[in-house]
Amino acid sequence: MSQPILSIRNSVKRYGPVHALDHVDLDVAEGEFLTLLGPSGSGKTTLLTAIAGFTDLTEGSVSLRGRDITKEPPEHRDFGMVFQGYALFPTMTVRQNVGFPLKVRKRPASEIKQRVEECLDLVQMGAYADRMPSQLSGGQQQRVALARALSFKPQVLLLDEPLSALDKKLRADLQWELKALHDQLGVTFIYVTHDQDEALSMSDRIVILKDGKIQQSGIPGTLYNKPRTRFVADFLGKSNFLDVSIKGRSGDHLECVAGDASFPVDASSHGEVAGDRAEVALRPERIRLGAAGSEFLTGTVKQVSYLGERCQVLLIHKVLGQILVSCPTWKAGIDPAPGLEVGFGWDPDACVILEAE
C-alpha cells in the first residue's frame, strides 16, 4: 500500500471497564472502498465515529495524509457522512438539503447551484429537487443524503449502515449503485455494516471486528476462502466445523480423521505434525451430494430448504453429526427429501484448518 490517506494507530476507546476499541491499528488507502464488518457491539461504529471526530479516543491517534487530526472537531476534518436514518432537514427541499454543506462553507450561489445539480444527477434525483423529504421514499431519501454528503467533495466518505432500513430488493439495487458511484468518483469510502452479503459484494477490502479488536482483514475472496479463525468462518457466510485428528501427510495433503470418517485436507498452508488436533471449516457449497454410495461418506437427509436457485440440505452423519450442504436446484442430479440416504464428500482443498482462538 502507498502512503495511506488515513492511519489509525493504537486506538482505544473505553467506557468504564468496557473496551469498545482495543488497540486497533488500521491504514486506509486512497480511493479504497473499505468495509468495517462485525456483529453488534464489535466496535465498528465506534471506530467510524472516532474517524469522523464524533467519538473521542481514550488512547491512540487518527492521521489524515500524515497529519494528526485526533483532536480536530468533525467540521474541520471535511469528511462526508451518511447515516442509517438519512438525517435530512424536514423543513428544507431536496435542493436545499444538498446545498446546505456548501452554504455553511460560504460558497458562491452560482457554485452551489451547479454543484447541487451535479450531485442530484449523480444519484438520479434531479427531478425531485423541489420536493420535501416527507414526499420521498426511503430509498430516495438515502440518495439525497448521499448527494448531500458528496456535495462539498469530501476527501473521505463515511457510511454508517446506510442501507439497513431499506427492504431487501431496494437494498440490493442500491448496493450496485453505491459501488458504481465509488468507481466513478474514486473517493475513499469507509462503510460500516453487519450484513455479510453487502460487505462481500461491495468492498475492495473488509475488516472484521469482534470485541473491539480486528480479527482479520483482506480482500473479500481471501477472507471467505481462507478464514483464519472459527469466528471469521462462522460470521462471514456459513460453515460446517469438524474436530479432527491429523494422522500424517500424504504428498500435499494432511490425513484427517473425525471418528470413523477419514478424509484428506490440503496441506499447502499448514505445517502440523501427526497426532495434532485441529478444527476444520467446510463451506456448505463445497460439499458434493449424490446417491448413497457415490461418495466417501453417507448420511441421511433431515431437512431441505428451497431457496430458488439453490437448496440447503441438512444431513445427519453418525459421527460428524449435522452437516449443512448447499447445492444448485437446476439439474441437480438428485432430489433430496427428508429420510433419504445420500452420499456426500468434498475435495481436499475444500477445507480450511483454523487457528485456535
N, C-alpha and C positions, 0 to 999 in steps of 0.2 A: 504494500500500500504506500502511495506517495504521501506527502505531508497531509494529515487529516484535516478536514475543516473543523471538526470538533474532537476534543480529547477530554475524557472524564478520568480522573485519577484518584484512586483510593477513596472513593466516595462512600460516606457513611451517613445514614440518617437514623437516629434513634428516637423512639417515643417511649421514654422511660426505659424499661428493660428490653423492649422490643426493637430489633433491628429491621427497619423497613428496607434499608440498603446496608449491605455488609461488605465493605471494602471492594467496591466494584470499579474495575478498570475497563474502559471502552474507548475505541477510536472509531470515528465515522468518516468515511471517505467522501470527498467532493462528488456530488451528484448521485450518491448511493440511495437506494430505497432499502432502508434498514427497518426491520420489524422487531419490536420487543414483544415476546410471546411468553405467556405463563398463566397459571391459574390465578384466581382471586387471592390477593394477599402476597403475591410473589415479589412485588416491588417494581413492576413495570411502569405503572402510572407515577409512582414516586420518583423514579428515575427521569421520566419525561418532564414532570413539573419542576424537578431540580434543574434540568437543562433549560427550561423556559424561564426560570427565575422565580416561580411561584412558591417553591419549597426551598428553604434554607438548609444547606447541608450541615450536619454536625461536624463532619471532617471531610477533607478532600477538596478537589478543585474541578472547575469547568473552564476549558480554554477554547476560544474561537480563533482559528488560524494562528495559534501560538500566543494569543493574548488572553491573559487571565480575566474572565468575566464573572468569577464566582460571586462577587459582591455587587455586581451591577443589577439594577432593578429590571424587571421584564421589559419595560418600554424602551430601555436603552440597548437591548440585545437585538432588536429588529428581527425577531423570529415570527413567522406566521403561525397561527394556532387554530385548529379546527376541533371542536368539541363534539361529544356524543349528542348533546342536547341542542345543537345548532347555535344557540345564544345570539339569535338575530334580535335587533331592536324592533319591538312590535309596532311602534308608532312611526317608523320610517318605511319608505318604499324600498323595493329591491335595489333600485338605483342608489338611493341614499345610504343604504346599508353598505353596499360595496364601496362607495366613495368615502365612507366615514374615516377609515385609517389615513387616507390621503388628505382629507380636510384637517384632521388633527395635526398632520405634518405640515400644514400650511402650504400645500402645493397649489399652483395656479389653477383657476377654474377650468381653463381650456385643457390642461393636462389631466385634471380629474375626469372631465367628460370623456376624453379619448380613452383613458385607461379603464374606466368603468365599462365602456362599450367593448373594449378588447377582452376584458375578463369575463363578462357575461357571455360573449360569443364563445369563449373557450369552454364554458360549461353548458353551452346550448340553452341559455336563459335570456337571450336578448329580447325575446318577445314578451317577457314578463317584467320588464324593467320598472313599470309603474304600478305593479301590484303590491299589496301589503303581504307580509309573511303569513298572516292568517288565511290568505286566499291561495296558499300553495300547499301541495302535498309534502310529506316528509322528505321524499327524495329530492323534490325541487328546493326545499329549504336547505338541505345539505349542500346542494350545488351552489346556492347563493353564499352559504357560509364559506365554501371553498374559494369562490371568486373573491370574497372579501379578504380572506387570508392571503391571497396571491396578489392583491391589488397594488401593494407597495413594493413588489419584487423582493420578498424576503430572501435572505441567504439560506435559511433552513425553514422547512415547513414541518410543524409538529402536529400529529393527528392522533387524538385520544379516542379510540374505539368509535370512529365517526359513522360506521355503518350498522352498529349493533341494534339500533332502534328500528331498522327497516325490515320489511318482510324478505323472505329468502330469495325470491326471484329478483327483486329490485336490488338487493344487496349484491347478488352475483353480477348483475348488469353494471353496477357502479364500480365493482372491483376492476372490471375490464377498462372502464373509463378512467379510473384513477391511475392505473398502470400506464395507459396510453398517454395521459396528461403528463405523468412523470417523464416518460421517454421523450415527449415533445419539448418540455421546458428545461430538463436537465437540472432542476432544483433538487437539493438534498431533502429527502423525505425521511422522517423518523416516525414510525407508525406503531401504535400500541393496539394489541388485540389479544383476546383469549381464544380466538377462532383459528384452529389449525389450518383449515382449508384456505382461509384468507391469507394467512402467512405464507403457505406453500405456493399459492398461485400468483402472488404479487411481488414478493420480495427478491432483492438481489442477495440479501443476507438476513439470516434470522438469529436473534439472540434469545435463548431460552433461560428464563429466570425461575428460581424457586427459593423461597425464604430469604429474599434479598440478595441472593448470590447468582452469578452466571453459571449455569450448568454446562452449557455447550453453545458454541456459535459456529456458523458456517453457511454455505450456500444451501438452498432447500434440499437438493438431491443428496448431498452428503449427509445432512442431518437425518434425513428419512432412511437412507440406506445403511448408514454407519453410526447409529446412536451409540454413545459410549456407556450410558447407564440405563437401568430399568426405568427411571423416571422419564428420561427423554424418549425412550422407545414407546412407553405407555402413553405419554402426553401427546406426542406428535404421531397421530394415526393410531392404529390398533396393532397389538402384538400378542402372540402366544409366548408364554415363558416356561422354559423347560429347565429343571435342575438336572445336570448331567455329571457323570464322571468321565474324565479324559483318560483313556486307557493307553494311548500311544499315538504314533504317527504312521501314516501310510502315504508316502510321497508328499504331496502338497496338502494332505487332509489330516485332520485330527479324528481319531476314532472315539466317538462319544457314545455313552451308554446311559439310558434312563430306564431303570427297572429291567425288563426283558427286551426293550427296544434299543437297537444299535443302529447308528447312522453316522455318516461322515460329515464333517464341517470344515469349510475352507480354513486353512491354517496360515494364510499369507500374512495376516496382521496379528498373529497370536503366537506366543512363544512358550506356552505352558508345557510342563512335562507330564509323563504318565502318572496317574494317581490323583491329579488335581481335580478339585471340584469346581464347577463353573455354572453360570446361568446363561442360557441361550435365549435370544429373542428371535421369533419366527413370524414374519408378516403373514396374515391370512391369505393374501392374494398370491403368495409364493408356493402354496400347497396344491399339489395335483390331486384331483379326485377322479376315481374311476370305479369300475365294477370290483366286487370283492375278489381279492387275489391278484389284482393288476398292479399293486404297489407293495412296498416292503412293510407297510403297516395296515391293519384292518380295524375299522371302528364301526360304530352304529350311529345312524343319524338320530339326533334327539329333537332338533328343531330346525325349521327352514324359514328364513325371512326373505321375501321377494322385494327387490329394490329397483326394478326396471331393468337396466342393462346388466345388473349383477344380482346374485342372491348370496346371502350369508347362510352358511350351513354349520350348525353346532353339532360336533361329533363327540361321542364318548369312546375313549380308549381305556382298556382295562388297567393300564399302568399310568399313562400320561394324563388321564382324566379328561377334562373338557378341552377340545381343540376347535377353534373357530377357523372356518375356511371361507374365502370369498372367491366365487367363480362366476364367469360370464353365463348369462342365461341363453344367449343366442348360439344355437348349435353346440350345446354344452356336452353332448355325448352321453349324459347321464341325467336322469330326473330324480334328484334326491327327495326322499319322503321320510317322515318320522318312522323309525323302526327298521329302515333298510340297512343292511350290512354293506359297507363300501370299502374300497381300498384307498389309501392316501399316502402320499410321500412328497419328497421335495429334493431339489438338487443340493449339492454340498455348499454352494455359495449362497444359498437362501438364508442361512442362519448367521447371526452375529453374536459372538461371545462378549458378554457385558462385563464392564469393570464393577467391582464391589463398591457400594456406596457407603 
